[in-house]
């Protein structure tokens, strides 16, 4: 099955958990269609429990039990589902302070996560402890623009991963933010930051032309955008300066998007960008429909 170009884009948005379809699916699509669901989170920051009912902003929101139930419901509807995270799994509650990431990674494993990228807070306890904590994850950590040569993380972080889901090949790679200025040098000593744009060009060429991927996803912890410095590397700039990325799942800036946005890449093709805020309050959901003729997308952000 050859890689499809997306001819139509069907979008929906979620307001307090209510899905509002904007464009109906074309009735010409038949049983040839394969539906692939992408679920995603970012910047959960060790929020295992839901917010209390007296929280002024997010009462009773989030929590791994609600997220797990929602994931199971969606997977029951469509087993062809990938669950991804855009980084900063760690740091933010006593769970991380006491258990150093073990709880977060074990729960993500039980929820069926397939991959995560590294956020800057994954380095808060240093490379050695991060390396040891990875044994609790039954899923891959992926990063393409950090060099881990001669560190404890060498050979423990994948540059990319290809998932074969019902005959559809999905290539996933990850990008991390510049750690200098965000993390104490001693905590990431030996890790080298590489240009995300140049790395993305190399990785996406590999995924599209050598791995023959039908869909290419970037797990980004670069941040959505920065109003104070429009030239600072972010998801918007990444999309504009690259090719072959179909979807950027973002993190770091805790940006609550009501719906994914589209940006034109170097080839004037659409790149879908989404980010679902922080603390496990929302779950991103994007359905990709593949047929012999075309691919379409349907997306929503669901309140947990």
C-alpha positions as CSV (number, residue, x, y, z in Angstrom):
1,X,0.0,0.0,0.0
2,X,1.6,3.2,-1.2
3,X,1.9,6.3,1.0
4,X,-1.2,8.5,0.5
5,X,-1.5,12.2,0.1
6,X,-4.2,13.8,2.2
7,X,-6.8,15.2,-0.2
8,X,-9.4,16.2,2.4
9,X,-9.2,17.3,6.0
10,X,-12.1,16.8,8.2
11,X,-11.9,18.7,11.5
12,X,-13.8,18.7,14.7
13,X,-13.3,20.5,18.0
14,X,-14.3,19.7,21.6
15,X,-15.9,22.1,24.0
16,X,-16.3,20.6,27.5
17,X,-16.2,17.2,25.9
18,X,-18.7,17.8,23.2
19,X,-17.5,17.1,19.7
20,X,-18.7,19.5,17.0
21,X,-18.1,18.2,13.5
22,X,-17.3,20.9,11.0
23,X,-17.3,18.9,7.7
24,X,-19.1,15.6,7.2
25,X,-17.3,12.6,5.8
26,X,-17.7,11.9,2.1
27,X,-20.2,9.1,1.6
28,X,-18.1,7.8,-1.3
29,X,-15.7,6.2,1.1
30,X,-16.4,2.5,1.6
31,X,-15.0,-0.6,3.3
32,X,-11.6,0.0,1.7
33,X,-11.0,2.7,4.4
34,X,-8.6,2.0,7.2
35,X,-9.0,4.2,10.3
36,X,-5.9,4.9,12.4
37,X,-6.4,6.8,15.7
38,X,-3.6,8.8,17.3
39,X,-4.1,9.7,21.0
40,X,-1.7,12.1,22.6
41,X,-0.7,14.0,25.7
42,X,2.0,16.4,26.7
43,X,3.4,18.1,29.9
44,X,1.4,15.8,32.3
45,X,4.1,16.7,34.9
46,X,3.5,13.8,37.3
47,X,-0.2,14.6,37.8
48,X,-1.4,11.1,38.7
49,X,-4.5,12.2,40.6
50,X,-7.3,14.4,39.3
51,X,-7.6,18.0,40.4
52,X,-9.7,18.4,43.6
53,X,-13.3,19.4,43.3
54,X,-12.6,22.8,44.9
55,X,-9.9,23.7,42.4
56,X,-10.8,27.1,41.0
57,X,-9.7,26.4,37.4
58,X,-9.8,22.6,36.8
59,X,-12.1,21.0,39.4
60,X,-12.2,17.2,39.1
61,X,-10.3,17.3,35.8
62,X,-7.5,14.9,34.7
63,X,-6.1,12.0,36.5
64,X,-4.8,8.7,35.2
65,X,-8.0,6.7,36.0
66,X,-10.2,9.0,33.9
67,X,-7.6,9.0,31.1
68,X,-7.2,5.2,31.2
69,X,-10.9,4.7,31.0
70,X,-11.1,7.1,28.0
71,X,-8.2,5.4,26.3
72,X,-9.8,2.0,26.8
73,X,-13.1,3.2,25.4
74,X,-11.5,4.6,22.3
75,X,-9.3,1.5,21.8
76,X,-12.4,-0.7,22.1
77,X,-14.0,1.4,19.3
78,X,-10.8,1.2,17.2
79,X,-8.0,-1.2,18.1
80,X,-5.8,0.5,15.5
81,X,-4.8,3.2,17.9
82,X,-1.4,4.6,18.9
83,X,-0.8,6.5,22.2
84,X,1.9,9.1,22.2
85,X,3.4,11.8,24.5
86,X,5.3,14.9,23.8
87,X,7.4,15.1,26.9
88,X,7.7,16.5,30.4
89,X,6.2,13.3,31.9
90,X,8.1,14.1,35.1
91,X,8.2,16.8,37.8
92,X,5.2,18.6,39.3
93,X,3.9,16.5,42.2
94,X,5.3,14.5,45.1
95,X,5.0,11.4,43.1
96,X,8.1,12.4,41.2
97,X,9.9,13.7,44.2
98,X,9.5,10.4,46.1
99,X,9.5,7.8,43.3
100,X,11.7,9.5,40.7
101,X,9.6,8.7,37.7
102,X,8.7,5.0,38.4
103,X,5.0,5.7,39.1
104,X,4.6,7.8,35.9
105,X,6.2,5.3,33.6
106,X,4.5,2.2,35.1
107,X,1.1,3.8,34.7
108,X,1.8,5.0,31.2
109,X,2.8,1.4,30.4
110,X,-0.4,0.1,31.8
111,X,-2.4,2.6,29.8
112,X,-0.7,1.3,26.6
113,X,1.5,4.2,25.6
114,X,3.6,3.4,22.5
115,X,6.1,6.2,22.6
116,X,7.2,9.5,24.3
117,X,9.8,12.1,23.5
118,X,12.0,13.7,26.2
119,X,11.1,17.0,27.7
120,X,13.5,19.2,29.6
121,X,12.1,18.0,33.0
122,X,13.0,14.4,32.2
123,X,16.6,15.5,33.1
124,X,15.7,17.0,36.5
125,X,17.4,14.2,38.4
126,X,20.3,13.9,35.9
127,X,21.2,11.5,33.1
128,X,22.1,8.5,35.4
129,X,18.7,8.5,37.2
130,X,16.8,9.0,34.0
131,X,18.6,6.1,32.4
132,X,17.7,3.9,35.4
133,X,14.1,5.0,35.4
134,X,13.6,4.0,31.8
135,X,13.4,0.3,32.8
136,X,9.9,1.0,34.1
137,X,8.7,2.0,30.6
138,X,7.2,-0.7,28.4
139,X,7.3,1.8,25.5
140,X,10.0,3.7,23.6
141,X,11.5,7.1,24.3
142,X,12.4,8.8,21.1
143,X,14.6,11.8,20.3
144,X,16.4,12.7,17.1
145,X,18.2,15.9,17.9
146,X,20.1,15.1,21.1
147,X,23.4,13.3,20.8
148,X,23.8,10.9,23.8
149,X,27.2,9.5,22.8
150,X,29.3,8.4,25.7
151,X,26.5,9.1,28.2
152,X,24.3,6.7,30.3
153,X,21.5,7.2,27.7
154,X,23.5,6.0,24.7
155,X,21.5,3.3,23.0
156,X,18.5,3.7,25.3
157,X,16.8,6.5,23.3
158,X,15.6,5.7,19.8
159,X,16.1,8.2,16.9
160,X,12.8,7.1,15.5
161,X,10.4,4.2,15.4
162,X,8.1,2.8,12.7
163,X,4.8,1.3,13.7
164,X,2.9,-1.0,11.4
165,X,-0.8,-0.6,12.2
166,X,-3.1,-2.6,10.1
167,X,-0.8,-2.4,7.1
168,X,-0.3,1.4,7.5
169,X,3.3,2.4,8.3
170,X,3.6,5.2,10.8
171,X,7.0,6.8,11.4
172,X,7.5,8.7,14.7
173,X,10.5,10.8,15.6
174,X,11.1,13.2,18.5
175,X,12.7,16.7,19.0
176,X,13.8,18.3,22.2
177,X,14.3,21.9,23.2
178,X,17.8,23.4,23.8
179,X,18.6,22.4,27.4
180,X,21.1,25.2,28.0
181,X,19.4,27.7,30.3
182,X,16.6,25.4,31.2
183,X,18.4,22.6,33.0
184,X,21.6,22.7,35.2
185,X,24.5,21.7,33.0
186,X,25.6,19.0,35.4
187,X,22.3,17.2,34.9
188,X,22.7,16.8,31.2
189,X,26.4,16.8,30.9
190,X,27.5,15.2,27.6
191,X,24.2,15.6,25.8
192,X,24.6,17.7,22.6
193,X,21.7,19.7,21.1
194,X,21.5,19.4,17.3
195,X,19.6,21.7,14.9
196,X,15.9,20.4,14.8
197,X,15.3,21.6,11.2
198,X,18.3,19.8,9.7
199,X,17.7,16.7,11.7
200,X,14.0,16.6,10.7
201,X,15.0,16.8,7.0
202,X,17.3,13.8,7.4
203,X,14.9,11.7,9.6
204,X,11.8,12.4,7.4
205,X,13.7,11.5,4.2
206,X,14.6,8.2,5.9
207,X,11.1,7.6,7.1
208,X,9.4,8.5,3.8
209,X,11.8,7.1,1.2
210,X,13.6,4.3,2.9
211,X,11.1,3.1,5.4
212,X,8.1,3.9,3.1
213,X,6.0,5.4,5.8
214,X,2.4,6.4,5.1
215,X,2.2,8.9,7.9
216,X,5.1,10.8,9.6
217,X,4.6,12.2,13.1
218,X,6.9,14.5,15.1
219,X,6.8,14.4,18.9
220,X,8.0,17.9,19.6
221,X,9.1,19.5,22.9
222,X,10.2,22.7,21.2
223,X,7.2,24.7,22.2
224,X,4.2,25.9,20.1
225,X,5.4,29.5,19.6
226,X,7.1,32.4,21.4
227,X,5.7,35.9,21.1
228,X,8.7,37.5,22.8
229,X,11.1,36.0,20.2
230,X,9.4,35.1,17.0
231,X,12.7,33.6,15.7
232,X,13.1,31.1,18.6
233,X,12.7,27.6,17.3
234,X,9.2,26.3,17.8
235,X,6.6,24.1,16.1
236,X,5.3,26.8,13.8
237,X,8.9,27.5,12.5
238,X,9.6,23.8,12.3
239,X,6.6,23.1,10.1
240,X,7.4,26.0,7.8
241,X,11.0,25.0,7.3
242,X,10.7,21.3,6.7
243,X,9.1,18.7,4.4
244,X,7.3,15.4,4.8
245,X,5.9,15.9,8.4
246,X,2.2,15.2,8.5
247,X,1.6,15.9,12.2
248,X,3.5,17.7,14.9
249,X,2.3,16.7,18.5
250,X,3.7,19.5,20.6
251,X,4.6,20.2,24.2
252,X,6.6,22.5,26.5
253,X,4.6,25.7,26.2
254,X,1.4,24.3,27.8
255,X,-0.6,25.6,24.9
256,X,-4.3,24.7,25.1
257,X,-5.5,24.6,21.5
258,X,-9.2,24.3,20.9
259,X,-8.4,22.4,17.7
260,X,-5.3,21.5,15.7
261,X,-4.0,24.2,13.3
262,X,-2.5,23.8,9.8
263,X,0.7,25.4,8.6
264,X,2.1,25.2,5.1
265,X,5.5,23.5,4.8
266,X,8.3,24.1,2.3
267,X,6.3,22.3,-0.4
268,X,3.2,24.3,0.4
269,X,1.6,21.2,1.9
270,X,-0.4,21.2,5.2
271,X,1.3,20.2,8.4
272,X,-1.2,19.5,11.3
273,X,0.0,20.9,14.7
274,X,-1.7,20.1,18.0
275,X,-1.0,20.6,21.7
276,X,-3.4,19.8,24.6
277,X,-2.2,22.1,27.4
278,X,-0.8,20.3,30.4
279,X,-1.4,18.2,33.6
280,X,-3.4,15.5,31.8
281,X,-6.5,17.7,31.6
282,X,-7.1,17.0,27.9
283,X,-6.5,14.1,25.6
284,X,-5.7,14.8,21.9
285,X,-7.4,12.5,19.4
286,X,-6.8,12.5,15.7
287,X,-8.3,9.9,13.3
288,X,-6.5,9.3,10.0
289,X,-8.6,7.5,7.3
290,X,-6.6,5.8,4.6
291,X,-7.9,4.4,1.3
292,X,-6.3,3.4,-2.0
293,X,-7.2,6.8,-3.3
294,X,-6.7,9.3,-0.4
295,X,-6.3,10.0,3.2
296,X,-8.4,12.2,5.4
297,X,-8.1,13.4,9.0
298,X,-10.5,14.0,11.8
299,X,-9.3,15.6,15.0
300,X,-10.5,16.6,18.4
301,X,-9.2,17.5,21.8
302,X,-11.1,15.7,24.6
303,X,-11.5,16.9,28.1
304,X,-10.5,14.1,30.5
